[in-house]
Amino acid sequence: MTANDLSPAEARVLGVLVEKQRSVPDAYPLTLNALVSGCNQKTSRDPVMSLTDAEVQEALDALKHRSLVIETSGGRVMRYAHNVERALAIPAQSAAILAALLLRGPQTVGELRINTDRMHRFADISAVEGFLHELAARPQGALVAELPRAAGTREVRWMQLLSGPAPRTAAVTVPLANEADEASVAASVATLQQEVAALRDELAALRSEVQAWRRER
């Protein structure tokens, strides 16, 4: 098993651990009960899931085998922490981006900046883009990928690759609706200009013929 074939439950558990480390540090590392609650939140999750204690524990065991989760003792219950930054050799900023993608699915750069705010406050969108491109160009293997831009949208979305590979379709640039309209108008204008030029040539030829006929008379 690798870090790029996580099940939906494993991806959700990992995302929750990274998120809660930053958003509720006083309760971190998390107990099993806290993890289950975090996985099954109705907000800030896409899709909404309903995992049982047993399913979350199974996901934790699988993540521990991948060195992505660490089990800690203390108190009366076991607690769990993520090991994403060390296991994947990525900075905290990249871990925050991955967590947002794991918890909410594919997003635009602007959406990622908003949704990572509680985990890491990026200075601007270009900062988010920089870390996304680093994650996509990792020598050890890409952890994110840029999705093809959907028709009628201005921005591309990014997806995480921890749960599997990106679609095989390469990213393409799809003209926006207004761009398509402008291209159509430009083509029509060019056609009209050609027709006008042709009519002018015909008119000039007719004038020459009329002048020649007059001279002959």
N, C-alpha and C positions, 0 to 999 in steps of 0.2 A: 504493500500500500504506500501511496505517496500523499503529499499534502494537496494534490490536485484532483483527488477523487472523493472529496467529502460528501457524505449523504446530507440531505436537507436538514436532518436533526443535528448532525455534527456541525454544519455550517452555522446554524442558529445558535447553538451553545457557544461556539467560539466567538461569534459576533457579540453575544451578550456579555461574555467575560471581558472582552476588550472595552466595550461601552461602559460597563458598570465600574471598571477600575478607575475611569476618569470622572464619571458622573456621580457615583456614590462611594468615594474612596474609604469612608468610615466603615462601610459594610463589606469591604473587599479584603481578602478573598471571599468568595460566595459559598454559602451552604447549598446543598442539593435543593432544598425548598426554595431558596431565593433564586436559584438558576431556573427552576421550573416556572416560577412566576415571571421572570424576565423573558423567558422563551415564549410564553403564552400571552404577552401583553397585547392589548387590542389596538394600541397606538404605536406609531413609529416602527411598525412591522409589516412587511409585505413578502409573502402572504402571512396572514394571521394563522397561527398554528395552535394545536391543542395537544401538547406532548405530555405523556405520563411520567411519573417519577422513574419508572423502569426504562423508558425510552431515553430520558436524559442521562441516566446512569450508564446506559449502554453507549451513548454518544461520548460521554466522558472517558470511558474505558478505551474507546477507539482513538480518541484524541491523545490520550496519555501514551499509547503505543507509538504515535507519530511524534511524540515529544512536544506537542502543541499545548498540552495542559499539564499542570503540576498539581499533585495532591498534597495538601498541607494538613498537619495535625495541630490541635490546639483547642482547648475547651472540650465540650462534650460531643461535638459533631465534626465530621471531616469538612474541610473547605477546599475550594478549587480556584486556581489562578491560571491565566493563560501564559504561554511562553512564546508567543508569536514573534516578537522582535528578535529573540535569540535564535529560535528554530529556523526562521526564514531569512535571517540576517537583513532585517529592514529597520529603518528608524521609526520612532513613535508616530511621526506624522503619517507615514505610509500605513501603519497599523490602524490608525483612526479611519483612513479612507477605506481600507479593506473591511473594517467592521461595519461602516455605513452601507457598503455594497452587500455584505452578507445579510444584513438585517432588513434592507429595503429594496434590494434588487437593483437593476440597471438605473443609472441616473446621469444627468448632465453635470458638467463641471460646476455650474452655478448651484444646482441642487446639493451636490456633495459639499460645497463650502458651507451651506446652511446646515446640513444634517450632521456635519462633523463638529459643529461649533462647541458642543458640550465636551467633546473629547480633545479637540485641538482647534485653536482659533487661527485660521490662516489669514495672512495679511490681505490677500486679494485672490482673484480667480486664477491669475497666472501662477501663483504659488501652488495651487491645487493641481493645475495642469503639469507643472514641473514634476511633482511627485508621481502623478499618473504615468507620465512618460518613462520615468525611472522604473516603475513597477512593470511596465510593458516591455522594457528592454533589458531586463535582468539577464545576465549571462547564465545563471542557474535555471532560468525558465521564467516566462512571463507569468505574472500573477493577476494582471488585468488586461482587458482588450477593448478597443474602440469598436462599437457596433456601427453597422451601416446607418446612415442618416435616413430617417423615414421621410417619405414624400410630404412636403408642406411644412416641415419643421426647420428651424434655424440652427439648432444645435445637435451635435451627436451625443449619444449616451455611452457610458462605460459600464462594463460588467466585470465581476471578479471571476477568476478562473480556478479558484480552490474547489469548486463543485463540478468542474469539468471544463472541456475546451469551448472556445467561442465558436459560433456558427462558421461554417466554411466560407460563406459568402464574404468576399473582400469588401472593405469599406468603400463606399462610392459617394460621390457628391451628387445629390439629387437637386435639380433646380427648384427654387421656391416658386410658389404660385405667381408672385409678382414678377419674378425674374423670367418666368416662362411667358407671361403676358408681354413683357418688354421685348423679349426676343421675337415674339410673333409680330408685334407692331413694327419692329425694325426690319423684319423680313418683308412685310407688306410695303413699307416705305421704299425699300430698295427696289422691289418689283415695279412700283409706280414710277420711280425715277427712270428705270430702264425703258418703260413703255413711253414716257414723255420724250426721252431722248430719241426713240425710234420714230415717234410722230414728227419731231422736229426735223429729222433727216428726210422723212417723206415729204414734208412741207417744203423744205429747201429744194428737193428734187423737182417738185411740181412747179415752183417758181422759176427754176431754171428752164423747164420745158416751155412755160408760158412766155418767158422772155425770148427764147429762141424762136417760137412761133411768130411773135410780133416782128422780129427782125426779118423773118422770111417774107412777111407781107410788105 
